[in-house]
Amino acid sequence: MEDKSGKRWSWGVFGFVLTALYLLVLGISGLLHGPASLIHWEDPMSPNEAGDFLAGIFAPLAFLWLFVATMVQSQELALQRQELELTRQELKATREVAAEQAAEARSQAKFIGEQTAMMQAQEVDKEIQTRLRWLFDFSDNKLKGPMTFGDDQGNVMQIRAPFDDMRGMRTLRAIVEVFNRRRRQAESALESYPNRVASYANADDFIELRHMVLRIQAIKELASSSTRAELQQGHFLSLAADVEFFFDLLRHGETLTSDDD
């Protein structure tokens, strides 16, 4: 603003100086040569002549101040363009700062999200490991006794102690293999005797087992990659399918006393 006002003032001074010089020249000419050198006083002037005289006297001043005004306006326009350019640069800098702040905010949000997911995965991992340990204990103490396939005619087929060979197992894969074999046996029995239904002395153990399996299925996608890999390598989905098969089989045979699902 000071630069703008200073330049306006410099052109104003220029105009005033030239105006003063012009009037000084006229004054000196009048003093040296007398008023007659400028105007003929003996002949009264008509209005047109007076107008022409004044126009002749002030026309140079008019052109001078027109030039000064043009230069001042030109400088003001140039300064406005500079100010607009500075404003554009400031807006650009502001946008860049805003973009950097937004990127930083996204980075922080991502970091917080990753930390939250990591802590959640740790909690899920703990729960899954707890439930797998429960499965190993369950295989030691539950699912005892024979599974019987019979019909209303008194025809009976029995699989003795189908799950006893799980005792002492401490890997998911080993338990899954036992369930796979017993499911194949059960399917073979049903194919041979399609009208028979299954019964099991400890059928309600499958309700408890099924709830555990369903819980792991519900939360396993929130677990860490290592825990998901462990479940995949142990063929957990195969165990879930086998447990559901026996649950439906025994429910159809009406040997399950409750179903909390």
C-alpha positions as CSV (number, residue, x, y, z in Angstrom):
1,M,0.0,0.0,0.0
2,E,2.8,2.4,0.8
3,D,4.4,1.6,-2.6
4,K,1.2,2.2,-4.4
5,S,0.6,5.5,-2.6
6,G,4.2,6.6,-3.2
7,K,4.0,6.0,-7.0
8,R,0.7,7.9,-7.2
9,W,2.4,10.7,-5.3
10,S,5.5,10.7,-7.6
11,W,3.3,11.1,-10.7
12,G,1.3,13.8,-9.0
13,V,4.5,15.7,-8.2
14,F,5.6,15.2,-11.8
15,G,2.3,16.8,-12.9
16,F,2.5,19.7,-10.5
17,V,6.1,20.4,-11.4
18,L,5.4,20.5,-15.1
19,T,2.3,22.6,-14.5
20,A,4.4,25.0,-12.4
21,L,7.1,25.2,-15.1
22,Y,4.5,25.8,-17.8
23,L,2.9,28.6,-15.8
24,L,6.4,29.9,-15.0
25,V,7.3,30.0,-18.7
26,L,4.0,31.8,-19.5
27,G,4.8,34.3,-16.6
28,I,8.3,34.9,-17.7
29,S,7.2,35.4,-21.4
30,G,4.6,37.9,-20.2
31,L,7.2,39.8,-18.1
32,L,9.8,39.8,-20.9
33,H,7.6,40.7,-23.8
34,G,4.6,42.2,-22.1
35,P,1.1,41.1,-22.1
36,A,0.8,41.9,-25.7
37,S,2.9,38.9,-26.6
38,L,0.2,36.7,-25.2
39,I,-3.0,38.6,-26.1
40,H,-4.0,41.7,-28.0
41,W,-5.7,43.9,-25.4
42,E,-6.6,46.7,-27.9
43,D,-9.1,44.5,-29.6
44,P,-11.9,43.2,-27.4
45,M,-12.2,39.4,-27.9
46,S,-15.4,37.7,-28.8
47,P,-16.6,34.8,-26.7
48,N,-15.3,32.4,-29.3
49,E,-11.9,34.0,-29.3
50,A,-11.8,34.0,-25.5
51,G,-12.6,30.3,-25.6
52,D,-9.9,29.6,-28.1
53,F,-7.5,31.6,-26.1
54,L,-8.2,29.7,-22.9
55,A,-8.2,26.4,-24.8
56,G,-4.8,27.2,-26.2
57,I,-3.5,28.2,-22.8
58,F,-4.8,25.2,-20.9
59,A,-4.7,22.5,-23.6
60,P,-1.1,21.5,-22.8
61,L,-2.0,21.3,-19.1
62,A,-5.1,19.1,-19.9
63,F,-2.9,16.7,-22.0
64,L,-0.3,16.7,-19.2
65,W,-2.8,15.7,-16.5
66,L,-4.5,13.2,-18.8
67,F,-1.1,11.6,-19.2
68,V,-0.5,11.7,-15.4
69,A,-3.9,10.2,-14.7
70,T,-3.3,7.5,-17.3
71,M,0.1,6.6,-15.8
72,V,-1.3,6.6,-12.3
73,Q,-4.2,4.3,-13.4
74,S,-1.7,2.0,-15.2
75,Q,0.4,1.7,-12.1
76,E,-2.6,1.0,-10.0
77,L,-3.7,-1.8,-12.4
78,A,-0.2,-3.2,-12.3
79,L,-0.2,-3.2,-8.5
80,Q,-3.6,-4.8,-8.4
81,R,-2.3,-7.6,-10.7
82,Q,0.6,-8.0,-8.3
83,E,-1.7,-8.1,-5.4
84,L,-3.9,-10.7,-7.1
85,E,-0.8,-12.8,-7.9
86,L,0.3,-12.6,-4.3
87,T,-3.3,-13.6,-3.2
88,R,-3.2,-16.5,-5.6
89,Q,0.1,-17.6,-4.2
90,E,-1.1,-17.3,-0.7
91,L,-4.2,-19.3,-1.5
92,K,-2.1,-22.0,-3.2
93,A,0.2,-22.1,-0.1
94,T,-2.9,-22.3,2.1
95,R,-4.3,-25.2,0.0
96,E,-0.9,-27.0,0.2
97,V,-0.8,-26.6,4.0
98,A,-4.4,-27.8,4.2
99,A,-3.6,-30.8,2.0
100,E,-0.6,-31.6,4.2
101,Q,-2.7,-31.3,7.3
102,A,-5.4,-33.6,5.8
103,A,-2.7,-36.1,4.8
104,E,-1.4,-36.0,8.4
105,A,-4.8,-36.4,9.8
106,R,-5.4,-39.4,7.5
107,S,-2.1,-40.9,8.6
108,Q,-2.9,-40.4,12.2
109,A,-6.4,-42.0,11.7
110,K,-4.8,-44.9,9.9
111,F,-2.3,-45.4,12.7
112,I,-5.0,-45.2,15.3
113,G,-7.1,-47.6,13.3
114,E,-4.2,-50.0,13.0
115,Q,-3.4,-49.8,16.7
116,T,-7.1,-50.4,17.6
117,A,-7.3,-53.4,15.2
118,M,-4.1,-54.8,16.6
119,M,-5.4,-54.5,20.2
120,Q,-8.7,-56.0,19.1
121,A,-6.9,-58.8,17.3
122,Q,-4.9,-59.5,20.5
123,E,-8.0,-59.9,22.5
124,V,-9.6,-62.1,19.9
125,D,-6.5,-64.2,19.8
126,K,-6.7,-64.7,23.5
127,E,-10.3,-65.8,23.3
128,I,-9.7,-68.2,20.5
129,Q,-6.7,-69.8,22.2
130,T,-8.8,-70.1,25.4
131,R,-11.5,-71.8,23.4
132,L,-9.1,-74.2,21.7
133,R,-7.7,-75.2,25.1
134,W,-11.2,-75.8,26.1
135,L,-11.7,-78.0,23.1
136,F,-8.7,-80.1,24.0
137,D,-10.0,-80.5,27.6
138,F,-13.4,-81.2,26.2
139,S,-12.1,-84.0,24.0
140,D,-10.5,-85.6,27.1
141,N,-13.7,-85.5,29.2
142,K,-16.7,-85.4,27.0
143,L,-18.2,-87.3,24.0
144,K,-18.1,-90.7,25.6
145,G,-20.1,-93.7,24.8
146,P,-21.4,-95.4,21.7
147,M,-23.5,-93.9,18.8
148,T,-26.5,-96.0,17.8
149,F,-28.4,-96.1,14.6
150,G,-31.8,-97.8,14.8
151,D,-35.3,-97.9,13.3
152,D,-38.8,-98.6,14.6
153,Q,-38.4,-102.3,13.6
154,G,-35.7,-102.9,16.2
155,N,-32.8,-103.0,13.7
156,V,-29.8,-101.4,15.4
157,M,-26.2,-100.6,14.2
158,Q,-23.7,-99.3,16.7
159,I,-20.4,-97.4,16.5
160,R,-18.6,-98.1,19.7
161,A,-16.9,-95.2,21.5
162,P,-16.6,-93.1,18.2
163,F,-14.8,-90.2,19.9
164,D,-12.6,-92.0,22.5
165,D,-9.6,-91.9,20.2
166,M,-9.5,-88.1,20.8
167,R,-8.3,-88.5,24.3
168,G,-5.0,-86.8,25.0
169,M,-5.0,-84.9,21.6
170,R,-3.5,-81.4,21.8
171,T,-3.7,-80.3,18.1
172,L,-6.7,-79.0,16.2
173,R,-5.7,-81.0,13.1
174,A,-5.8,-84.3,15.0
175,I,-9.2,-83.7,16.5
176,V,-10.5,-82.7,13.0
177,E,-9.2,-85.9,11.6
178,V,-11.2,-87.9,14.2
179,F,-14.4,-86.0,13.4
180,N,-13.8,-86.5,9.7
181,R,-13.5,-90.3,10.1
182,R,-16.6,-90.5,12.4
183,R,-18.6,-88.5,10.0
184,R,-17.8,-90.8,7.2
185,Q,-18.8,-93.8,9.3
186,A,-22.1,-92.1,10.2
187,E,-22.8,-91.2,6.6
188,S,-22.0,-94.8,5.6
189,A,-24.4,-96.1,8.2
190,L,-27.2,-93.8,7.0
191,E,-26.6,-94.8,3.4
192,S,-26.9,-98.5,4.4
193,Y,-29.9,-98.0,6.6
194,P,-31.6,-94.8,5.3
195,N,-34.6,-95.1,7.6
196,R,-32.6,-95.3,10.8
197,V,-32.1,-92.4,13.2
198,A,-29.0,-91.7,15.4
199,S,-28.9,-91.6,19.1
200,Y,-26.0,-90.8,21.5
201,A,-25.9,-91.1,25.2
202,N,-24.0,-87.8,25.6
203,A,-25.7,-86.0,22.7
204,D,-26.1,-82.8,24.7
205,D,-22.3,-82.4,24.6
206,F,-22.7,-81.4,21.0
207,I,-24.7,-78.4,22.0
208,E,-21.8,-77.1,24.1
209,L,-19.3,-78.0,21.4
210,R,-21.4,-76.4,18.7
211,H,-21.7,-73.1,20.7
212,M,-17.9,-73.0,21.0
213,V,-17.4,-73.6,17.3
214,L,-19.9,-71.0,16.3
215,R,-18.3,-68.5,18.6
216,I,-14.9,-69.0,17.0
217,Q,-16.5,-68.7,13.5
218,A,-18.0,-65.4,14.5
219,I,-14.8,-63.8,15.7
220,K,-12.0,-65.5,13.6
221,E,-12.0,-62.8,10.9
222,L,-11.0,-60.2,13.7
223,A,-8.1,-62.3,14.8
224,S,-4.5,-61.8,13.8
225,S,-3.1,-63.3,10.6
226,S,-1.1,-65.8,12.6
227,T,-4.2,-67.1,14.4
228,R,-6.2,-67.2,11.2
229,A,-3.4,-69.2,9.6
230,E,-3.4,-71.6,12.6
231,L,-7.2,-72.2,12.2
232,Q,-6.8,-72.6,8.4
233,Q,-3.9,-75.1,8.8
234,G,-5.9,-77.0,11.4
235,H,-8.9,-77.2,9.1
236,F,-11.2,-75.5,11.6
237,L,-13.9,-75.1,9.0
238,S,-14.0,-78.8,8.4
239,L,-14.5,-79.3,12.2
240,A,-17.3,-76.8,12.1
241,A,-19.0,-78.6,9.3
242,D,-18.6,-82.0,11.1
243,V,-20.0,-80.7,14.3
244,E,-22.9,-79.2,12.5
245,F,-23.5,-82.5,10.8
246,F,-23.6,-84.4,14.1
247,F,-25.7,-81.7,15.7
248,D,-28.4,-82.0,12.9
249,L,-28.1,-85.8,12.9
250,L,-28.8,-86.1,16.6
251,R,-31.4,-83.3,16.6
252,H,-33.3,-85.2,13.9
253,G,-33.0,-88.3,16.1
254,E,-34.5,-86.2,18.9
255,T,-31.7,-87.1,21.3
256,L,-30.8,-83.5,22.0
257,T,-32.7,-82.2,25.0
258,S,-32.1,-78.5,24.3
259,D,-30.9,-76.1,21.7
260,D,-30.0,-72.6,22.8
261,D,-29.1,-71.4,19.3
